[in-house]
Amino acid sequence: MPGHATPAPAGGPSGSDPYRAPAGPYRAPAGPGEQPAAPGAEQRHDASAPGQQTWPGDPGQDRPGSAASGPNPYRAPGRPAPKPFAWLRPSDPGPKAPVTPRTLVAALLTGLLTAWLLDRGLGVNLLICGTVVAVGAGLAARSAGRRVRGWTMLWSVLALALLAVPALSDAGWPTALATVGGLALASLALHGGRRWAGVLLALPGILWQLVPGLRWARTGLRGLSLPARGKVVPVFKAVLVTVVLLVVFGRLFASADAAMADLMDGLSPSLAPGEIPLRAVLFALGVVTALGFAHVAAGPRRWDRTVVRPGRERGRLEWALPLVALNLMFGAFAVIQAVVVLGGRDSIMRNTGMSRSEYARQGFWQLTVVTVLTLVVVGVAKRWAPRSTEADRRLARVLLGLLCLLTLVVVASALGRMWFYVDASGLTRLRLWVLVVEVWLGVVFVLLITAGLVRSAGWLPRVVVLSGVLTVAVYGLMGPDAIVAEQNVARFERTGQIDLRNVRDLSLDAVPALDRLPTDYRTCALQLMRIDAAGAPEPWYAASLASARARSVFAERPLVNEVSAQGGACERAGLGEGDGTERY
């Protein structure tokens, strides 16, 4: 059949692979009206010619209509299913640039820094290790002759900004979210990507490059010439001599001066015999991660070439009737919200018989689910939409655009309900997080509406990811626990009411705001945080700005009646068993 590969003859040059054409790995026989390829000619699957490799994101690396976006060349009619993971072949980067001594030194340095700095928690150490990994990946990309593009620089800078969150905040959830987001964004920076498949597959793409990165480094070590080894060995000797000299003279200075001893204790790691396994694991993790990113930079897999065929077109009635009905329902909800909510507190009581807090709690989660499900409906409807004629495409744009526009009313209603509930009961971590997510979903729908109004929307996948990354970065850098504490304290100063259950389990980020509370409230709110701050002092590389600020507050203003805070102070502040509003 035209457009499909035929199996190679037995004993032909394809060897044991029955789905590879004899003259080249990915070439199909000529179709009707086409000229057959010249004997011995081989069709390359890499868009960049030798000597003109480009950094991910260069124009022309994935043009519509190329061999990668055509019919699947790996499935022959009447033959068994193709080999597993055959769908990866169009994205195969081809031969990679060999590993260089500089890249190996950067990977080794990353392992040493990881073993030294990451044993006591996260702080500025994560940013230091991430910067060294970025340098190693840049060296590998430079040796491969790749050029840096604007999107690559933007993703890289945002990834490092996310890795800086632990240096500023002591909160665990924002730190974990920023760390995962930073690694995923660094993977996207090295892989590149414009289409949905390219962007979404590139985010976790580093996970599949860790083991190949080790094999790549082993092959490079075996192939290093003697002069190259002569450059690496002196570096190891210099590092070893430096470490020996610093240890010897550092011990002498520390024994001679107490202040110098404190400085040396803070700068140098303490290595107990029981810590050796942990540090060995951290060293291996650092080396593997650095080699994985360098392996991607030397020759990224082109996920944009992944073949994603559009869904089968549906008839207008079959496709449009459900969307018209859904739009009518969304429109009815928008009218009801305009009547009930815009009328104010009295209108809510009169029309529903509930207070603002009850009204908000009764519907917020349902509206959030509606927002997410609508996003799924838009994606599915877009895939199966009729598109044969201009009238079909116009109908799809109108119905989907109207649905996205009405969804913005749902987003506004959900935000308004949560605002009512926060005003009545105070802010919590979860309430702040869902507010942030709801705002981001609203931004996504605005982007979808904009993409439907313009002629070309090739920018949409990257801009949607960019909006999500900026949301995570702002959420982590602004200190969510500090915002929760500030809102609750401001509400207490305004109304004299505070639910201490909302603030007692916050991180050290909340200490400066809670320090403004009266004595008993302050003691009850800060007791658990003071216990966390009273632990073993963190080294400079694992401490955050928030923890340093909290310890300074506790040093200047110790808690009053701390011994009785477990009972007396909290009870006098009105926090007893079963007290406090229902929280989520």
FIGURO-395435 format. One line per field, with one value per residue (C-alpha): residue in three letters; y, x, z. Coordinates in steps of 0.02 Angstrom, whole numbers. Layout:
# residues N
residuo (ALA / ...)
c2 (Y / ...)
c1 (X / ...)
c3 (Z / ...)
# end
This chain:
# residues 584
residuo (MET / PRO / GLY / HIS / ALA / THR / PRO / ALA / PRO / ALA / GLY / GLY / PRO / SER / GLY / SER / ASP / PRO / TYR / ARG / ALA / PRO / ALA / GLY / PRO / TYR / ARG / ALA / PRO / ALA / GLY / PRO / GLY / GLU / GLN / PRO / ALA / ALA / PRO / GLY / ALA / GLU / GLN / ARG / HIS / ASP / ALA / SER / ALA / PRO / GLY / GLN / GLN / THR / TRP / PRO / GLY / ASP / PRO / GLY / GLN / ASP / ARG / PRO / GLY / SER / ALA / ALA / SER / GLY / PRO / ASN / PRO / TYR / ARG / ALA / PRO / GLY / ARG / PRO / ALA / PRO / LYS / PRO / PHE / ALA / TRP / LEU / ARG / PRO / SER / ASP / PRO / GLY / PRO / LYS / ALA / PRO / VAL / THR / PRO / ARG / THR / LEU / VAL / ALA / ALA / LEU / LEU / THR / GLY / LEU / LEU / THR / ALA / TRP / LEU / LEU / ASP / ARG / GLY / LEU / GLY / VAL / ASN / LEU / LEU / ILE / CYS / GLY / THR / VAL / VAL / ALA / VAL / GLY / ALA / GLY / LEU / ALA / ALA / ARG / SER / ALA / GLY / ARG / ARG / VAL / ARG / GLY / TRP / THR / MET / LEU / TRP / SER / VAL / LEU / ALA / LEU / ALA / LEU / LEU / ALA / VAL / PRO / ALA / LEU / SER / ASP / ALA / GLY / TRP / PRO / THR / ALA / LEU / ALA / THR / VAL / GLY / GLY / LEU / ALA / LEU / ALA / SER / LEU / ALA / LEU / HIS / GLY / GLY / ARG / ARG / TRP / ALA / GLY / VAL / LEU / LEU / ALA / LEU / PRO / GLY / ILE / LEU / TRP / GLN / LEU / VAL / PRO / GLY / LEU / ARG / TRP / ALA / ARG / THR / GLY / LEU / ARG / GLY / LEU / SER / LEU / PRO / ALA / ARG / GLY / LYS / VAL / VAL / PRO / VAL / PHE / LYS / ALA / VAL / LEU / VAL / THR / VAL / VAL / LEU / LEU / VAL / VAL / PHE / GLY / ARG / LEU / PHE / ALA / SER / ALA / ASP / ALA / ALA / MET / ALA / ASP / LEU / MET / ASP / GLY / LEU / SER / PRO / SER / LEU / ALA / PRO / GLY / GLU / ILE / PRO / LEU / ARG / ALA / VAL / LEU / PHE / ALA / LEU / GLY / VAL / VAL / THR / ALA / LEU / GLY / PHE / ALA / HIS / VAL / ALA / ALA / GLY / PRO / ARG / ARG / TRP / ASP / ARG / THR / VAL / VAL / ARG / PRO / GLY / ARG / GLU / ARG / GLY / ARG / LEU / GLU / TRP / ALA / LEU / PRO / LEU / VAL / ALA / LEU / ASN / LEU / MET / PHE / GLY / ALA / PHE / ALA / VAL / ILE / GLN / ALA / VAL / VAL / VAL / LEU / GLY / GLY / ARG / ASP / SER / ILE / MET / ARG / ASN / THR / GLY / MET / SER / ARG / SER / GLU / TYR / ALA / ARG / GLN / GLY / PHE / TRP / GLN / LEU / THR / VAL / VAL / THR / VAL / LEU / THR / LEU / VAL / VAL / VAL / GLY / VAL / ALA / LYS / ARG / TRP / ALA / PRO / ARG / SER / THR / GLU / ALA / ASP / ARG / ARG / LEU / ALA / ARG / VAL / LEU / LEU / GLY / LEU / LEU / CYS / LEU / LEU / THR / LEU / VAL / VAL / VAL / ALA / SER / ALA / LEU / GLY / ARG / MET / TRP / PHE / TYR / VAL / ASP / ALA / SER / GLY / LEU / THR / ARG / LEU / ARG / LEU / TRP / VAL / LEU / VAL / VAL / GLU / VAL / TRP / LEU / GLY / VAL / VAL / PHE / VAL / LEU / LEU / ILE / THR / ALA / GLY / LEU / VAL / ARG / SER / ALA / GLY / TRP / LEU / PRO / ARG / VAL / VAL / VAL / LEU / SER / GLY / VAL / LEU / THR / VAL / ALA / VAL / TYR / GLY / LEU / MET / GLY / PRO / ASP / ALA / ILE / VAL / ALA / GLU / GLN / ASN / VAL / ALA / ARG / PHE / GLU / ARG / THR / GLY / GLN / ILE / ASP / LEU / ARG / ASN / VAL / ARG / ASP / LEU / SER / LEU / ASP / ALA / VAL / PRO / ALA / LEU / ASP / ARG / LEU / PRO / THR / ASP / TYR / ARG / THR / CYS / ALA / LEU / GLN / LEU / MET / ARG / ILE / ASP / ALA / ALA / GLY / ALA / PRO / GLU / PRO / TRP / TYR / ALA / ALA / SER / LEU / ALA / SER / ALA / ARG / ALA / ARG / SER / VAL / PHE / ALA / GLU / ARG / PRO / LEU / VAL / ASN / GLU / VAL / SER / ALA / GLN / GLY / GLY / ALA / CYS / GLU / ARG / ALA / GLY / LEU / GLY / GLU / GLY / ASP / GLY / THR / GLU / ARG / TYR)
c2 (0 / 173 / 260 / 100 / 10 / -167 / -301 / -332 / -494 / -632 / -613 / -435 / -289 / -256 / -402 / -462 / -309 / -359 / -182 / -90 / -56 / -119 / 50 / 150 / 138 / 241 / 245 / 185 / 133 / 270 / 304 / 334 / 474 / 479 / 446 / 302 / 348 / 328 / 165 / 179 / 343 / 353 / 468 / 554 / 574 / 717 / 888 / 969 / 937 / 888 / 1038 / 1141 / 1071 / 1189 / 1210 / 1148 / 1274 / 1327 / 1366 / 1225 / 1079 / 1011 / 1075 / 1020 / 897 / 822 / 636 / 638 / 702 / 587 / 413 / 289 / 204 / 62 / -34 / -145 / -216 / -396 / -399 / -417 / -262 / -161 / -180 / -100 / 86 / 103 / 267 / 338 / 318 / 482 / 576 / 485 / 619 / 516 / 511 / 615 / 720 / 623 / 667 / 788 / 795 / 961 / 882 / 736 / 855 / 954 / 793 / 740 / 912 / 900 / 733 / 802 / 955 / 849 / 733 / 882 / 1002 / 904 / 798 / 923 / 987 / 1109 / 1290 / 1383 / 1215 / 1163 / 1319 / 1289 / 1110 / 1160 / 1294 / 1169 / 1049 / 1190 / 1228 / 1045 / 1039 / 1200 / 1127 / 972 / 1078 / 1186 / 1035 / 975 / 1141 / 1195 / 1373 / 1451 / 1517 / 1635 / 1504 / 1399 / 1545 / 1585 / 1406 / 1396 / 1558 / 1508 / 1336 / 1416 / 1537 / 1388 / 1307 / 1466 / 1444 / 1335 / 1473 / 1594 / 1488 / 1357 / 1285 / 1105 / 1098 / 1251 / 1186 / 1014 / 1091 / 1212 / 1075 / 960 / 1107 / 1165 / 993 / 976 / 1149 / 1114 / 958 / 1063 / 1191 / 1056 / 958 / 1105 / 1088 / 1186 / 1067 / 993 / 824 / 902 / 1012 / 886 / 741 / 850 / 898 / 723 / 680 / 686 / 529 / 423 / 495 / 450 / 274 / 318 / 461 / 336 / 230 / 386 / 435 / 258 / 256 / 426 / 373 / 223 / 330 / 470 / 492 / 496 / 686 / 710 / 599 / 700 / 853 / 769 / 689 / 854 / 923 / 778 / 798 / 985 / 956 / 820 / 929 / 1075 / 970 / 902 / 1076 / 1149 / 1006 / 1015 / 1204 / 1219 / 1100 / 1198 / 1366 / 1295 / 1229 / 1397 / 1510 / 1478 / 1599 / 1514 / 1346 / 1404 / 1466 / 1303 / 1202 / 1300 / 1287 / 1108 / 956 / 840 / 662 / 525 / 342 / 317 / 457 / 376 / 273 / 426 / 533 / 395 / 389 / 578 / 575 / 445 / 543 / 703 / 620 / 528 / 685 / 791 / 661 / 642 / 828 / 833 / 683 / 775 / 933 / 833 / 770 / 796 / 684 / 782 / 750 / 870 / 737 / 618 / 574 / 624 / 601 / 707 / 620 / 568 / 712 / 703 / 767 / 940 / 877 / 741 / 862 / 1027 / 973 / 927 / 1088 / 1195 / 1113 / 1138 / 1320 / 1347 / 1271 / 1378 / 1531 / 1493 / 1477 / 1645 / 1731 / 1655 / 1712 / 1888 / 1890 / 1803 / 1855 / 2032 / 2070 / 2057 / 1975 / 2012 / 1938 / 1777 / 1760 / 1801 / 1683 / 1537 / 1549 / 1526 / 1639 / 1694 / 1567 / 1424 / 1475 / 1479 / 1313 / 1230 / 1260 / 1302 / 1127 / 1085 / 1239 / 1194 / 1021 / 1101 / 1210 / 1062 / 954 / 1096 / 1101 / 915 / 940 / 1078 / 968 / 818 / 924 / 1010 / 841 / 774 / 938 / 947 / 1040 / 998 / 1170 / 1347 / 1344 / 1191 / 1274 / 1435 / 1337 / 1250 / 1415 / 1496 / 1355 / 1317 / 1502 / 1533 / 1386 / 1454 / 1627 / 1560 / 1456 / 1619 / 1659 / 1493 / 1537 / 1708 / 1630 / 1503 / 1640 / 1747 / 1603 / 1566 / 1750 / 1749 / 1595 / 1665 / 1826 / 1729 / 1592 / 1644 / 1584 / 1414 / 1334 / 1232 / 1378 / 1484 / 1345 / 1314 / 1501 / 1506 / 1354 / 1428 / 1591 / 1493 / 1396 / 1561 / 1618 / 1456 / 1488 / 1666 / 1595 / 1471 / 1611 / 1714 / 1565 / 1545 / 1727 / 1730 / 1640 / 1551 / 1476 / 1385 / 1485 / 1410 / 1254 / 1350 / 1497 / 1383 / 1299 / 1470 / 1527 / 1371 / 1394 / 1577 / 1526 / 1399 / 1522 / 1664 / 1545 / 1483 / 1647 / 1747 / 1632 / 1556 / 1520 / 1701 / 1759 / 1642 / 1708 / 1889 / 1872 / 1788 / 1918 / 2061 / 1982 / 1969 / 2152 / 2199 / 2084 / 2013 / 1836 / 1707 / 1519 / 1467 / 1297 / 1383 / 1449 / 1333 / 1207 / 1333 / 1339 / 1465 / 1582 / 1634 / 1689 / 1877 / 1899 / 1794 / 1890 / 2036 / 1939 / 1973 / 1871 / 1717 / 1709 / 1731 / 1596 / 1471 / 1508 / 1503 / 1360 / 1223 / 1338 / 1380 / 1193 / 1178 / 1329 / 1264 / 1111 / 1087 / 1241 / 1220 / 1246 / 1397 / 1298 / 1216 / 1367 / 1474 / 1660 / 1624 / 1510 / 1638 / 1774 / 1664 / 1622 / 1807 / 1842 / 1705 / 1769 / 1946 / 1902 / 1732 / 1656 / 1704 / 1563 / 1437 / 1296 / 1314 / 1351 / 1174 / 1205 / 1374 / 1495 / 1406 / 1387 / 1570 / 1612 / 1513 / 1358 / 1205 / 1028 / 1034 / 1222 / 1309 / 1306 / 1165 / 1177 / 1122)
c1 (0 / 71 / 142 / 178 / 343 / 364 / 463 / 641 / 683 / 755 / 939 / 936 / 1030 / 895 / 951 / 828 / 713 / 567 / 496 / 646 / 664 / 825 / 886 / 860 / 788 / 629 / 591 / 429 / 405 / 355 / 168 / 70 / 144 / 305 / 479 / 568 / 719 / 889 / 977 / 1077 / 995 / 945 / 814 / 873 / 752 / 849 / 793 / 962 / 1103 / 1276 / 1370 / 1212 / 1133 / 1018 / 962 / 786 / 658 / 746 / 629 / 612 / 649 / 472 / 386 / 209 / 201 / 372 / 403 / 379 / 200 / 146 / 72 / 145 / 287 / 309 / 148 / 130 / -42 / -65 / 90 / 112 / 110 / 271 / 405 / 372 / 405 / 409 / 316 / 479 / 572 / 517 / 586 / 753 / 890 / 1015 / 1201 / 1246 / 1400 / 1527 / 1550 / 1691 / 1810 / 1731 / 1560 / 1627 / 1713 / 1551 / 1455 / 1585 / 1578 / 1389 / 1402 / 1526 / 1419 / 1263 / 1346 / 1414 / 1266 / 1103 / 1115 / 1036 / 886 / 854 / 904 / 1024 / 1112 / 980 / 1012 / 1201 / 1185 / 1060 / 1178 / 1321 / 1206 / 1156 / 1339 / 1374 / 1225 / 1282 / 1455 / 1379 / 1267 / 1413 / 1518 / 1372 / 1370 / 1198 / 1138 / 1040 / 867 / 751 / 632 / 780 / 847 / 675 / 643 / 818 / 801 / 630 / 696 / 834 / 706 / 602 / 755 / 782 / 616 / 693 / 819 / 678 / 537 / 531 / 364 / 371 / 234 / 292 / 471 / 423 / 315 / 453 / 586 / 484 / 434 / 615 / 676 / 532 / 563 / 748 / 702 / 589 / 728 / 846 / 720 / 627 / 451 / 312 / 167 / 65 / 150 / 322 / 293 / 202 / 321 / 474 / 427 / 459 / 582 / 734 / 673 / 707 / 881 / 961 / 1016 / 1063 / 1166 / 1271 / 1299 / 1345 / 1474 / 1547 / 1565 / 1647 / 1770 / 1823 / 1847 / 1946 / 2115 / 2271 / 2294 / 2116 / 2152 / 2308 / 2197 / 2079 / 2208 / 2292 / 2123 / 2093 / 2267 / 2241 / 2074 / 2148 / 2297 / 2179 / 2067 / 2215 / 2288 / 2122 / 2089 / 2262 / 2273 / 2089 / 2109 / 2259 / 2170 / 2014 / 2114 / 2200 / 2046 / 1868 / 1789 / 1884 / 1824 / 1642 / 1671 / 1751 / 1610 / 1484 / 1578 / 1641 / 1527 / 1534 / 1556 / 1512 / 1535 / 1346 / 1325 / 1435 / 1295 / 1182 / 1318 / 1363 / 1182 / 1178 / 1341 / 1272 / 1109 / 1202 / 1314 / 1169 / 1061 / 1202 / 1245 / 1061 / 1040 / 1206 / 1150 / 991 / 1090 / 1208 / 1063 / 885 / 744 / 629 / 462 / 379 / 398 / 285 / 140 / -28 / -168 / -326 / -486 / -615 / -728 / -905 / -1061 / -1122 / -1276 / -1183 / -1048 / -1140 / -1298 / -1210 / -1110 / -1263 / -1353 / -1200 / -1187 / -1370 / -1343 / -1190 / -1286 / -1427 / -1300 / -1223 / -1392 / -1429 / -1262 / -1295 / -1461 / -1406 / -1225 / -1225 / -1371 / -1258 / -1278 / -1465 / -1498 / -1408 / -1507 / -1670 / -1646 / -1558 / -1590 / -1403 / -1267 / -1126 / -1008 / -1131 / -1170 / -985 / -943 / -1094 / -1038 / -854 / -788 / -924 / -882 / -697 / -738 / -848 / -701 / -582 / -712 / -749 / -564 / -574 / -733 / -650 / -500 / -606 / -727 / -583 / -511 / -674 / -739 / -794 / -663 / -691 / -757 / -734 / -913 / -871 / -716 / -812 / -948 / -817 / -734 / -900 / -967 / -802 / -764 / -935 / -912 / -742 / -816 / -958 / -832 / -750 / -915 / -900 / -720 / -773 / -915 / -798 / -674 / -814 / -878 / -706 / -682 / -843 / -786 / -612 / -689 / -801 / -682 / -504 / -375 / -289 / -154 / -279 / -396 / -252 / -191 / -360 / -381 / -215 / -262 / -432 / -352 / -231 / -375 / -458 / -298 / -296 / -474 / -427 / -282 / -400 / -519 / -374 / -311 / -483 / -485 / -315 / -270 / -115 / -110 / 57 / 108 / -29 / 60 / 214 / 115 / 1 / 154 / 231 / 75 / 81 / 266 / 242 / 98 / 207 / 352 / 245 / 158 / 324 / 418 / 278 / 277 / 102 / 115 / 163 / 11 / -104 / -37 / -48 / -230 / -281 / -191 / -267 / -439 / -406 / -355 / -514 / -642 / -558 / -586 / -457 / -461 / -294 / -311 / -281 / -110 / -34 / 33 / 109 / 294 / 421 / 370 / 221 / 319 / 339 / 151 / 95 / 218 / 94 / -41 / -77 / 18 / -92 / -138 / 44 / 104 / -26 / 3 / 194 / 225 / 247 / 351 / 467 / 497 / 546 / 660 / 742 / 812 / 991 / 1055 / 1054 / 1213 / 1220 / 1183 / 1025 / 950 / 813 / 787 / 620 / 699 / 836 / 705 / 600 / 748 / 786 / 607 / 613 / 782 / 718 / 545 / 538 / 367 / 281 / 221 / 284 / 280 / 92 / 59 / 5 / -150 / -175 / -126 / -225 / -377 / -373 / -360 / -520 / -442 / -513 / -554 / -673 / -657 / -636 / -734 / -735 / -578 / -528)
c3 (0 / -37 / 115 / 209 / 230 / 167 / 255 / 199 / 110 / 215 / 234 / 167 / 237 / 367 / 472 / 603 / 591 / 477 / 471 / 400 / 215 / 134 / 70 / 230 / 404 / 381 / 194 / 119 / -64 / -185 / -202 / -362 / -465 / -363 / -427 / -341 / -238 / -316 / -274 / -115 / -65 / 116 / 188 / 344 / 488 / 566 / 505 / 533 / 412 / 475 / 537 / 555 / 712 / 803 / 982 / 1022 / 964 / 803 / 659 / 536 / 651 / 636 / 480 / 443 / 303 / 336 / 340 / 528 / 514 / 370 / 375 / 495 / 399 / 523 / 504 / 352 / 309 / 352 / 461 / 649 / 757 / 753 / 882 / 1053 / 1064 / 874 / 897 / 968 / 803 / 723 / 874 / 872 / 883 / 784 / 826 / 978 / 1005 / 1111 / 1292 / 1329 / 1478 / 1532 / 1539 / 1642 / 1763 / 1782 / 1819 / 1947 / 2029 / 2036 / 2126 / 2253 / 2286 / 2303 / 2428 / 2526 / 2524 / 2513 / 2670 / 2791 / 2693 / 2552 / 2541 / 2430 / 2403 / 2277 / 2173 / 2180 / 2120 / 1986 / 1921 / 1904 / 1811 / 1694 / 1660 / 1618 / 1500 / 1418 / 1388 / 1309 / 1198 / 1145 / 1098 / 991 / 898 / 955 / 970 / 1111 / 1070 / 1161 / 1229 / 1288 / 1389 / 1459 / 1516 / 1593 / 1691 / 1757 / 1807 / 1911 / 1986 / 2043 / 2121 / 2221 / 2315 / 2456 / 2490 / 2531 / 2602 / 2740 / 2684 / 2624 / 2492 / 2391 / 2399 / 2332 / 2196 / 2143 / 2141 / 2029 / 1919 / 1902 / 1845 / 1721 / 1651 / 1631 / 1532 / 1420 / 1395 / 1328 / 1225 / 1152 / 1087 / 1004 / 979 / 1122 / 1103 / 1102 / 1254 / 1363 / 1325 / 1350 / 1529 / 1602 / 1463 / 1577 / 1668 / 1513 / 1488 / 1655 / 1611 / 1430 / 1502 / 1600 / 1445 / 1348 / 1479 / 1485 / 1296 / 1301 / 1435 / 1333 / 1179 / 1260 / 1182 / 1285 / 1273 / 1338 / 1485 / 1514 / 1536 / 1658 / 1773 / 1821 / 1870 / 1990 / 2062 / 2089 / 2175 / 2286 / 2339 / 2373 / 2485 / 2583 / 2611 / 2666 / 2788 / 2868 / 2886 / 2928 / 3075 / 3138 / 3127 / 3209 / 3357 / 3375 / 3374 / 3433 / 3308 / 3167 / 3232 / 3221 / 3045 / 2991 / 3069 / 2968 / 2804 / 2810 / 2819 / 2968 / 2906 / 3029 / 2980 / 2978 / 2850 / 2718 / 2635 / 2623 / 2548 / 2425 / 2367 / 2350 / 2252 / 2131 / 2114 / 2072 / 1942 / 1859 / 1852 / 1780 / 1648 / 1603 / 1568 / 1473 / 1371 / 1321 / 1277 / 1166 / 1059 / 1121 / 1067 / 952 / 1033 / 912 / 778 / 871 / 755 / 832 / 708 / 727 / 777 / 649 / 602 / 670 / 585 / 631 / 723 / 815 / 870 / 892 / 984 / 1148 / 1145 / 1113 / 1260 / 1371 / 1320 / 1365 / 1536 / 1567 / 1511 / 1634 / 1774 / 1726 / 1735 / 1906 / 1972 / 1911 / 2005 / 2166 / 2195 / 2129 / 2243 / 2395 / 2565 / 2579 / 2408 / 2456 / 2617 / 2528 / 2380 / 2462 / 2648 / 2683 / 2748 / 2634 / 2714 / 2694 / 2516 / 2471 / 2553 / 2472 / 2293 / 2278 / 2251 / 2127 / 2024 / 2027 / 1959 / 1826 / 1771 / 1753 / 1664 / 1543 / 1497 / 1457 / 1355 / 1253 / 1214 / 1163 / 1060 / 971 / 922 / 849 / 777 / 595 / 493 / 309 / 260 / 320 / 388 / 494 / 564 / 600 / 692 / 798 / 844 / 891 / 1000 / 1087 / 1110 / 1187 / 1305 / 1361 / 1385 / 1493 / 1591 / 1644 / 1733 / 1825 / 1874 / 1937 / 2036 / 2116 / 2163 / 2235 / 2342 / 2409 / 2448 / 2550 / 2644 / 2681 / 2743 / 2861 / 2921 / 2879 / 2754 / 2755 / 2649 / 2550 / 2521 / 2456 / 2343 / 2262 / 2238 / 2145 / 2038 / 1998 / 1942 / 1830 / 1753 / 1713 / 1626 / 1524 / 1463 / 1415 / 1314 / 1229 / 1182 / 1113 / 1012 / 934 / 879 / 793 / 632 / 698 / 874 / 868 / 1021 / 1131 / 1204 / 1260 / 1328 / 1429 / 1506 / 1535 / 1629 / 1738 / 1775 / 1822 / 1936 / 2027 / 2039 / 2108 / 2228 / 2297 / 2301 / 2383 / 2536 / 2547 / 2734 / 2766 / 2667 / 2764 / 2929 / 2873 / 2819 / 2981 / 3088 / 2987 / 3010 / 3199 / 3208 / 3114 / 3196 / 3351 / 3284 / 3232 / 3211 / 3285 / 3204 / 3037 / 3088 / 3219 / 3092 / 2972 / 2934 / 2999 / 2858 / 2965 / 3120 / 3079 / 3051 / 3201 / 3311 / 3308 / 3403 / 3589 / 3718 / 3740 / 3555 / 3506 / 3625 / 3566 / 3381 / 3387 / 3508 / 3376 / 3267 / 3412 / 3436 / 3253 / 3264 / 3424 / 3336 / 3282 / 3189 / 3002 / 2901 / 2789 / 2633 / 2702 / 2791 / 2716 / 2737 / 2824 / 2955 / 2993 / 3014 / 3130 / 3242 / 3255 / 3312 / 3445 / 3507 / 3527 / 3597 / 3685 / 3713 / 3876 / 3992 / 3867 / 3995 / 4014 / 3831 / 3799 / 3901 / 3982 / 3843 / 3707 / 3820 / 3867 / 3682 / 3651 / 3571 / 3658 / 3605 / 3457 / 3442 / 3275 / 3115 / 2991 / 2885 / 2712)
# end
